[in-house]
Amino acid sequence: MTDFTRRDAFKITAGGLAVAGGFVAMPSIVRAANYPSRPINVIVPFATGGYNDRLSRAFMPYLEKEIGQPMVIVNKPGAGTQLGNSYALNQPADGYSILCTSAAPYIPLTVLLQNAPYKVEDFAMLNLPSRDYTLAATSAGSEIKTFAEVIEKLKADPGSLSIGVQPASADYANMILAFQAAEIDPTKLRIVTYDGGGPARNATAGAQVDVGFVGGEGFLPLKSKIRPLAIFAGEKVDWFPEAPLVSESGLKTDFVEGSQRGWAVTTKLRNEQPEIYKFLVGAVERASKNPKAIETLKLQELATTWYGPEASDKAYLDNAAKMAKYVDLLK
């Protein structure tokens, strides 16, 4: 009887340990039961003042309401978003860090051009409401009136104009493609680089550079201070109808889509914590469809369009594929 009790006790104890072990390894739905219980960091891999920074701050109150916790903006600019991307990937996959970023083309470009220590597939989109196009512009008081003039001046003397752009960006890619199509040697251009769209736009509007290549949406608050010269799109853009298409300059050039901005997490979070991922998707969707959020962001020329994770992922990966097509031109 004593032997049986000991064996039985061993089985019960072993069973108890197995249950305890099973509890530790239970699905994310259990581990996420108390999520979120503290503030969530919003990692913006750009300097303050750019589109993503403004989007995160304007959208934050509505997302906080849906999430039920405060959100803290963490600006991590540098290396064409590589610093911010790496920082995000180094955070625990627990839902307490999300990204507000221009996922494409910046993530693909850091992979293709900078040997970033991550893959395009390491990031999963929640929603990318903003779809931008590169705008070549000059200050409102500039003597330059058309993009054809820019081409003419640079063909005569590639160093005659200063050009502002953010490296490792769609804007940089389109700048190179345009000048190569015009048979202008990009290595002879006087290029001034900026670590973010905001600083590049300010430099353009303030005539610190002669011509800027930057995402057009971010120029909207500075509309009165710039002259649009060419937008790299296939047809007129509703939010900047006065911007001439690059094809109207007489230049035949291919181009890549501009920044696809919005909300993302790591793929590790999506795969390992599906319930947290689902919670975040729902929160972003509800906030995006909030009439007050739509009105507030519209007044600031910011997008809230709800595309959802599947459509956003597809747009992101498609743009990554096009960037890979032109990687040799950008090296």
C-alpha positions in Angstrom: 0.0 0.0 0.0 2.9 2.3 0.9 4.6 1.5 -2.5 1.4 2.2 -4.3 1.0 5.6 -2.6 4.5 6.6 -3.5 4.1 5.6 -7.1 0.7 7.3 -7.2 2.1 10.4 -5.6 4.9 10.4 -8.1 2.4 10.2 -11.0 0.3 13.0 -9.5 3.4 15.2 -9.0 4.6 14.4 -12.5 1.2 15.2 -13.8 1.2 18.4 -11.8 4.5 19.4 -13.3 3.3 18.5 -16.8 0.3 20.8 -16.2 2.5 23.5 -15.0 4.7 23.1 -18.0 1.7 23.1 -20.2 0.6 26.4 -18.6 3.9 28.0 -19.4 3.7 26.9 -23.0 -0.1 27.6 -23.5 -1.2 29.5 -26.6 -0.9 33.3 -26.8 -4.6 33.7 -26.1 -3.8 32.9 -22.5 -0.5 34.8 -22.3 -2.2 37.8 -23.9 -5.2 37.8 -21.4 -3.8 40.8 -19.6 -2.6 42.6 -22.7 -2.1 45.5 -22.8 -1.3 46.4 -19.2 1.2 49.2 -19.7 2.1 51.9 -22.3 3.0 50.9 -25.8 5.9 52.4 -27.7 5.3 53.7 -31.3 8.7 53.5 -33.0 9.1 56.1 -35.8 12.3 55.5 -37.8 12.4 59.1 -38.9 13.2 62.5 -37.4 10.5 64.7 -36.0 8.4 66.7 -38.4 8.1 64.2 -41.2 4.9 62.6 -42.4 5.2 59.5 -40.2 6.0 61.5 -37.1 3.0 63.7 -37.7 0.8 60.7 -38.5 1.7 58.9 -35.4 1.0 62.0 -33.2 -2.3 62.9 -34.8 -3.6 59.3 -34.8 -2.3 58.4 -31.4 -5.3 59.8 -29.3 -7.7 57.7 -31.3 -5.6 54.6 -31.2 -5.0 55.0 -27.4 -8.8 55.0 -26.9 -9.1 51.7 -28.7 -6.1 50.1 -27.0 -6.8 51.4 -23.6 -3.3 52.4 -22.8 -1.1 55.5 -23.4 1.3 55.4 -26.3 4.8 56.9 -26.4 6.4 58.1 -29.6 10.0 56.9 -30.0 11.8 58.6 -32.9 14.8 56.5 -34.1 16.1 58.1 -37.3 19.2 57.0 -39.1 20.6 55.0 -41.9 17.5 55.3 -44.1 15.3 53.7 -41.3 17.7 50.8 -40.7 18.4 52.0 -37.1 14.7 52.2 -36.3 13.9 48.9 -38.0 16.6 47.1 -36.1 15.5 48.7 -32.9 12.0 47.4 -33.5 13.2 43.9 -34.3 15.2 43.9 -31.1 12.2 44.5 -28.9 10.4 41.6 -27.3 7.5 40.3 -29.4 5.0 41.1 -26.8 2.9 43.8 -28.5 4.4 46.7 -26.5 6.3 48.1 -29.6 4.7 48.9 -32.9 6.0 50.8 -35.9 4.6 53.9 -37.7 6.8 54.0 -40.8 7.1 54.2 -44.5 7.4 50.5 -44.9 8.0 50.6 -48.6 10.3 51.5 -50.1 12.5 52.1 -47.0 12.7 48.6 -45.6 13.4 47.0 -49.0 16.0 49.6 -49.8 17.9 49.1 -46.5 17.9 45.3 -47.3 19.0 45.8 -50.9 21.5 48.6 -50.5 22.7 48.6 -47.0 22.9 44.8 -46.2 20.5 45.4 -43.3 20.6 42.5 -40.8 16.9 41.6 -41.5 14.6 40.6 -44.4 11.7 42.3 -46.0 9.5 39.5 -44.7 10.5 40.2 -41.1 7.8 42.9 -40.9 4.0 42.5 -41.1 1.7 45.3 -42.0 -1.3 46.3 -39.9 -2.5 49.1 -42.3 -0.8 51.4 -44.7 -3.3 54.3 -45.2 -0.9 56.6 -47.1 0.2 55.9 -50.6 2.6 58.6 -51.8 4.4 59.6 -55.0 7.7 61.4 -55.4 7.4 65.1 -56.1 10.2 67.2 -57.6 9.7 70.7 -56.3 11.5 74.0 -55.8 10.8 77.0 -53.5 7.9 79.2 -54.5 10.3 82.1 -55.2 12.7 80.1 -57.4 13.5 81.1 -61.0 13.0 77.5 -62.0 9.5 77.1 -63.5 9.4 73.6 -65.0 11.1 70.2 -64.6 12.3 70.5 -68.2 14.3 73.5 -67.1 15.9 71.4 -64.4 16.9 68.8 -67.0 18.3 71.4 -69.3 20.4 73.1 -66.7 21.8 69.8 -65.4 22.6 68.5 -68.9 24.6 71.7 -69.5 26.3 71.5 -66.1 25.5 68.7 -63.6 26.7 70.7 -60.7 24.7 73.9 -61.5 21.8 73.0 -59.1 21.8 71.6 -55.6 19.4 68.7 -55.2 17.9 67.7 -51.8 16.8 64.1 -51.2 16.8 61.4 -48.6 19.1 58.5 -49.5 17.8 54.9 -49.7 14.3 56.1 -50.5 11.8 55.9 -53.4 12.5 59.6 -54.0 16.2 58.8 -54.4 15.4 55.9 -56.8 13.2 58.1 -58.9 15.7 60.9 -59.0 18.4 58.5 -60.3 16.0 56.9 -62.8 14.9 60.3 -64.2 18.5 61.7 -64.5 19.7 58.5 -66.1 16.8 58.7 -68.6 17.9 62.2 -69.4 21.5 61.0 -69.9 22.8 62.9 -66.9 25.6 61.3 -64.9 24.2 61.0 -61.3 27.8 60.9 -59.9 28.4 64.4 -61.1 25.3 65.9 -59.4 25.5 68.2 -56.4 23.3 66.1 -54.0 22.5 67.2 -50.5 21.1 64.3 -48.3 18.7 64.6 -45.4 17.8 62.0 -42.8 14.1 62.2 -43.2 11.4 63.7 -45.5 10.6 66.5 -43.1 14.1 68.1 -43.2 14.3 67.6 -47.0 10.9 69.3 -47.5 11.9 72.2 -45.3 15.2 72.7 -47.1 13.3 72.7 -50.4 10.6 75.2 -49.2 13.3 77.4 -47.6 15.4 77.4 -50.8 18.3 75.8 -49.0 18.5 73.5 -52.1 17.4 74.4 -55.6 15.3 71.3 -56.2 14.0 68.7 -53.8 12.8 65.1 -54.5 10.4 64.2 -51.6 7.1 62.4 -51.1 4.4 64.8 -52.3 1.9 64.2 -49.5 4.2 65.6 -46.9 4.5 68.8 -49.0 0.8 69.6 -48.6 1.2 71.7 -45.4 3.9 73.7 -47.3 1.9 74.0 -50.5 2.1 77.8 -50.6 5.9 77.8 -50.1 6.8 75.5 -53.0 6.4 75.1 -56.8 5.7 71.5 -57.9 7.7 70.6 -60.9 6.9 66.9 -61.6 5.1 64.1 -59.8 6.2 60.6 -60.4 2.8 59.0 -61.0 1.0 57.5 -63.9 -2.0 59.9 -63.7 -3.0 63.1 -61.9 -3.1 62.8 -58.1 -6.3 64.1 -56.5 -4.5 65.6 -53.5 -2.0 67.6 -55.6 -3.8 68.1 -59.0 -1.6 71.1 -60.0 1.5 68.9 -59.9 2.6 68.1 -63.6 3.2 64.5 -64.3 6.9 63.7 -65.0 5.9 62.5 -68.4 4.7 66.0 -69.2 8.2 67.2 -69.0 9.0 65.2 -72.1 11.1 62.7 -70.2 10.4 59.0 -70.6 11.3 57.4 -67.3 10.2 54.5 -65.2 9.5 55.1 -61.5 8.7 53.3 -58.3 5.8 54.1 -56.1 6.4 56.4 -53.3 6.2 55.8 -49.6 3.5 53.4 -48.3 3.1 54.8 -44.8 1.3 53.5 -41.8 1.3 50.8 -39.0 3.4 47.6 -38.8 4.7 45.1 -36.3 7.3 42.4 -36.6 6.4 39.1 -38.3 7.6 37.4 -35.2 4.8 39.1 -33.2 2.2 38.1 -35.8 3.3 34.5 -35.8 4.0 34.0 -32.1 1.3 36.2 -30.6 -1.7 35.9 -33.0 -4.2 37.1 -30.4 -2.2 40.3 -29.7 -1.7 40.8 -33.4 -5.5 40.4 -34.0 -6.1 42.8 -31.1 -3.8 45.5 -32.7 -5.4 45.0 -36.1 -8.8 45.6 -34.7 -7.7 48.6 -32.7 -6.1 50.2 -35.8 -9.2 49.5 -37.9 -11.6 51.0 -35.4 -9.5 54.1 -35.0 -9.0 54.4 -38.7 -12.8 54.4 -39.2 -13.5 56.8 -36.4 -15.2 59.8 -38.0 -13.4 62.2 -35.6 -10.1 60.7 -36.4 -10.8 61.0 -40.2 -11.8 64.6 -39.8 -8.8 65.5 -37.6 -6.3 63.8 -39.8 -7.8 65.2 -43.0 -7.4 68.8 -41.6 -3.7 68.0 -41.3 -3.4 66.4 -44.8 -2.9 62.9 -43.2 -4.5 59.7 -44.4 -6.6 57.2 -42.4 -7.8 55.0 -45.2 -8.4 51.4 -44.0 -6.9 48.9 -46.4 -6.3 46.2 -43.8 -3.3 43.9 -43.3 -3.7 41.7 -46.4 -3.9 44.5 -48.9 -1.2 46.5 -47.1 1.1 43.5 -47.0 0.6 42.9 -50.8 1.3 46.6 -51.6 4.4 46.5 -49.5 5.8 43.3 -51.0 5.0 44.3 -54.5 6.9 47.5 -54.1 9.8 45.6 -52.6 9.9 43.5 -55.7 10.1 46.6 -57.9 12.9 48.0 -55.8 14.8 44.7 -56.3 14.3 45.2 -60.1 16.3 48.5 -59.9 18.8 47.6 -57.2 21.7 47.7 -59.6 20.9 51.3 -60.7 20.9 52.4 -57.1 24.1 50.9 -55.9 
